[in-house]
Each structure stands twice: as C-alpha cells, then as structure tokens.
Amino acid sequence: MRLASLRAGWLVAVALLLPACRSMSRATPHVSGVADTVFYVSARARAEGRDSRERALALEYGMAVMQRHRGTPEDRGVGRDIVDSVLLDSARFVEQLRTRVQVQRAPLDLAMLYVHGMGTSLHEAWQYTAAASVQSGTQVPWIVFCWPVSGTGVSRPQPHAFFTAGYHRDAAMADSAGAAFALAFSVVRTAVPSTQLVVVSHSLGGQLVGRALHEDSTLRAGLEQAPLRALVFAIPDVNAQAFNDTLAPALRYTAARRVVYVTRNDRAMMIARRINGTPRAGLRTDDDWRAPDSALVETVDVTNAATTEGWFQSRFGSHHAIKRKTGLLVDLVVIVGALRDATCRSRGGFGEADADGIWRLQRVVPTTSDLLACPTMYNGAPR
C-alpha cells in the first residue's frame, strides 16, 4: 500500500509541476495576435519581486496578459505564455473590470471569480484562469483570487510523508485566508453586481470559500440580501458530510444557483481522501458518498465530460487540472452562469440525469447555437 501511495504521489507531482515563474512588469500590456487578459487579486507576499507562500499585508490588484499557443481547434489553445502584466490600485481595478463586464450581452452578462486550489503559483493561477476562459468558449471575463499556497504542493519524497507536508500547509492556509478573500470579494462586487457574478472554487479553494461564507456572518448576510448569480464548487476538497449537512443548508440563500461538480477519476482527490481519512465532496467513489439535497445544490458528474487531455495525461495524469476540463467549463459558463435550465444539457447529448437526479456530462461539447432555444432557469432569486 505504501508503494502504491508513493507511485500515485509521483503521478500527481508530474501532473502539477509547470514551468518556473517569470518576473512582473508595471507597464501597460500591449500584445499583438491572440491574447487573453486575466484580472487578479493576490493575497501573496512578494520576495524579491516574486510571489511567495506567505500572506501579504495588503492585497495586490492587477491584470495579466497571456499569448495563446495556437493549437488545434479541439484543444482550444490551452498553452499560455505570460507576455505582460500590470499592477493597478483598487479604484483602477474596479473601473477596468466594470467596463469589461458592461460590454457583455445577456445571458452572458457576467464575470467569473475563480479561487484556485493547492500547489498553484501566482503565474500558474494566471495561466490556468486564461486557459479556463478559453475552454468555456466565451468572452466572459475571469478574475482569479490568488491565496498563498506552496507553489507545487509536493513535499520532499519521503515514503511516509510524500505530498502530505505541502497539502497540510495549504489546507491550513485555506482555513486562514477567509478574511483576505472577503476583502477581495467586496472589491470585486463593487465592480460587478451580485446578480452578474459567479464565484467558482476548485479543490482546496472550495474549503476556503465554504469556510469564509459560512463563518463570516456579515458576508453571508450581505449575499442573502443580494444573492450571487451562482456559487460553484468544482471538485471540492471538502469533507463530504460537512458539505452536505452544514455548508449546503447554510449557503442556500447566498446564490440564485448552487452547483457542485464531482468526478470518479481525480487521482489528486483520491490522495486527499486518503490523507484526510474521510470522503471528499468532489470525489464520487466511496460507498458512503452521497450527493447533497438537490433542493440545496445541483450535482453534476464530469467523470466522462470532454477534456483536452492527451494520450499520456488520460492514462497517467491526475485528471485534476481545471484548465483541461472543457465540458465542465462550458457547462459552468454557458449553462450555470447563463442561468439556463438544467435540461439544456440533454440537447445534443451533452448530458443526462441519472436515477439519483445527478447530471452526468458526456464528451459532446455544445455550441452556442445548440443552446439558443434553451430557457433560463431563475429570475435572480434563490430557489
């Protein structure tokens, strides 16, 4: 068992490691060709110009520009090179973001506030977010909240503690980053009304967001008065029982739509499940796993959804990187974000509901034209 755990840890390590960070410029970005702009709010301290895994004394606001690698139509150009970035004060950040959202047409008149998971550097957060934006197939703007994590999530390769040191450090930071998230969230809401904002967390980011919204009564009360368009947990690394029995009921009135994406094949989540010794809300493998009450949260299984994973990744990868989850990201923006009825997933074979009421996405990715006739699901008020 120890050997199997070590082997699994190495596979996750290979899947998580990415190129080193680059330096940051204060110049206004000017890019020719195909590029993507990501708004960001960072709670990371800087050391000699580079982001660290320590908390900053003040939040940093900015935009990052990525040059897209031109790939095949199927991969939607997942590769990204960071071309330039610009630091903004909070007022300028709000102005730029507000302007960007105002040009969006309904039903995609929204913005995505993304909270990344463990082992993600600042530059990786930019790259992953830009890739996620393109994978969704829309021009909806994305903002990433960058919280202090270990950078790769991998500790020294000791058989008794491989992967766990970085994981425990990041989990503790997720528990303590709520105040920084609440501040960043308040600034984003100054630019984007709640009815046009989708908050989406991935992996350990779900622990951060869930704890912040559950424990900050002022923040939760504000959202109950002006609910989000959607609150989304993508493969959340959260205790499944706590998610179902505590978080789901507590967050019912914070968003017009609440969604959790789950999977059966995420190897990083399998290791997290072993480390914690309890089922994870985003991992649909245990006999004692159960979906939350459908009246509280909509559950979508993305195990067989479309991805951009290549041959090697599909066989040996962690299946954890959100930037490759095309089906999830299209559903997130075009179905959930656009407030289209859940039954729109069945059009063109994109998804189907099983006997338990859980939606299962298929490898087919719908086009915008497939969804033009789909009705919207909500009028902006929570169910």
Disulfide bonds with the S-S distance in Angstrom:
none
